[in-house]
């Protein structure tokens, strides 16, 4: 009996296929895919351009789940794809809606969610929910890919079961809203968001204030005097006097229109309470020797400043690069101070002292520090 039924079913299928090929019967109706039309933005995207779009949805399911025209209360929504596939259709939509042009930020878009879900409504209507989630990525000049922001949005609609026109238009507007949001976000974030910075511009200033009683900041117009040596003299030693200069910096970054403006305050200083002079040694020769120690620090600080150029600092690591350059300059300063004392024998070798005087003066003039 089972064999007879299977034989009849086989012959019936063969007969139906022959009729279908002859055009005498038709198969089940197939739903046409959604055709996503380009949209018109309410702004001109001058800050960014979209270089690519990728469908990053898990599993890449169908975009739309729509009710058929004959749906009843218990009918389930059926999957419907965008014409040409989701990724290709969205890429074409972006290319036609956002013309490619030169801009400061070339971004890539990841589609994290794009779905139209319908459920039965009243009076033979379909209630639709559109959900869109986009991620906007940017590869900065240093080669680092940064997710700048994400857009989450959507819309609702009601439509008669016999017309699907509103489905495409609602999805189109939801996608356009994502790019409108990104344009607004970028415009607002550009003045202050360090992630959007494309360069570092250091601005150096030398501290010369005289508000701290124990600290003297370097000022070419105000050389050392013996009154600045307030420390207790060393009871024994080969030096008639000693001064203890140093330098430091403070950096305060501020993002201004996509550039990290780094306000760097250089402090070249002498601590008065650590500087001393032995009794009877307060003469011009000894004071000149100590002043040159101070001048050497000023020269090293100037070299440090000139090494910290916009080309040497990256947005990602400008703090660490500046710190490393400072440590190298600090080492250079200590080396020069030791060399200076050894060659001049603490100022006792007058010929060597004269050579250092002329060398230091020439460098100060070369940097425009002294006339």
Secondary structure, DSSP 8 states (H G I E B T S, - for coil): -HHHHHHHHHHHHHHHHHHHHTTSS--------B-------SS---SEEEEEEEE--TT---SEEE--TT--TT---EEE-BTT-HHHHHHHHHHHHS-----SEEEEEEEEEEEEEEEE-SSSEEEEEEEEEEEEEEE-TTS-EEEEEEEEEEEEEEEETT--HHHHHHHHHHHHHHHHHHHHHHHHHTTT-GGG--EEEEEEEE------TTEEE--TTS---GGG--S---SS-S-SEE--EEEEEEEEEEEETTEEEEEEEEEEEEEGGG-EE-TT--SHHHHHHHHHHHHHHHHHHHHHHHH--TTT--TTTHHHHHHHHHHHHHHHHHHHHHHHHHHHGGGT-HHHHHHHHHHHHHHHHHTTS--
